[in-house]
Amino acid sequence: MGAQAHAVFLEHMSADLAAGGIDLAELVPDDIARMAELTRVHRDARLDSTDVSVIALAERLGATQVATLDHRDNVVRPRHCAALILLP
């Protein structure tokens, strides 16, 4: 979507965080192990660390909606749902 769309997305995320409308989650060791597993299993998809971290966190937290501009996250089917709903 380009740098401008990315900047606008981050500005909205910042405002939503400040207003308490979005929660941030930290990676834990099990998430990183799952990220490595996803990277190996889906090596042909060329997922980067950000892609697999979104999936690992969503699985651990039971989240079905994630805020991202990178729609490669829908290449992988998470363990806890049929597919992630990507926002915006």
Buried (B, 14 or more C-beta within 10 A) or exposed (E): EEEEEEEBBEEBBEEEEEEEEBEEEEBEEEBBEBBEEBBEEBEEEEBEEEBBBBBBBBBBEEBEEBEBBBEBBBBBEBEEBEEBEBEE
